[in-house]
Amino acid sequence: MEVTETIFTTTEETMYNCNTVKWSTFGIDVGRKELAEKVASEFNAAYRGLFPVSELLLHPGEAMHFCDNVRRQFAYWDLPDNIILRSLSE
């Protein structure tokens, strides 16, 4: 099978730079700021008082669970974990 189109061409692009990513690629109908607000709201609802974002990143299993919940909550089925987690640092 021959691949005729490449979505990402460099290592940097595969990191889904939040500044240049085309949100529609992942089925997202809001801008970067709105996405960050939604994800932060979900984080606060789930972890308020338990631990900060930096602690979530030290627990990969919990971080994956959080990302799955964000995808289910907002129906962003194709949104990668790293975009969800990076949006928490906005």
RARA-V236564 format. One record per residue. N is the residue number from 1. D_FIRST is the distance of its C-alpha to the first C-alpha in Angstrom with 1 decimal. Layout:
N_D_FIRST / N_D_FIRST
This chain:
1_0.0 / 2_3.8 / 3_6.6 / 4_9.4 / 5_12.2 / 6_13.7 / 7_16.6 / 8_18.4 / 9_18.8 / 10_21.7 / 11_23.0 / 12_25.8 / 13_23.6 / 14_21.9 / 15_25.5 / 16_25.7 / 17_28.9 / 18_31.1 / 19_32.7 / 20_29.6 / 21_27.2 / 22_26.6 / 23_28.0 / 24_26.5 / 25_23.1 / 26_24.4 / 27_26.4 / 28_29.7 / 29_32.4 / 30_34.9 / 31_35.4 / 32_35.3 / 33_39.0 / 34_38.9 / 35_36.0 / 36_38.0 / 37_41.0 / 38_39.2 / 39_37.8 / 40_41.2 / 41_42.9 / 42_40.7 / 43_41.3 / 44_45.1 / 45_45.2 / 46_43.5 / 47_45.0 / 48_48.1 / 49_50.6 / 50_48.5 / 51_46.7 / 52_45.4 / 53_41.8 / 54_41.9 / 55_42.7 / 56_39.8 / 57_37.4 / 58_39.0 / 59_38.0 / 60_34.2 / 61_34.4 / 62_36.9 / 63_34.9 / 64_31.8 / 65_34.1 / 66_35.5 / 67_32.1 / 68_31.3 / 69_34.7 / 70_34.2 / 71_30.9 / 72_32.8 / 73_35.9 / 74_34.4 / 75_31.3 / 76_29.0 / 77_26.3 / 78_23.6 / 79_26.2 / 80_25.4 / 81_28.2 / 82_28.9 / 83_29.6 / 84_31.9 / 85_33.7 / 86_33.9 / 87_35.5 / 88_38.3 / 89_39.4 / 90_39.8
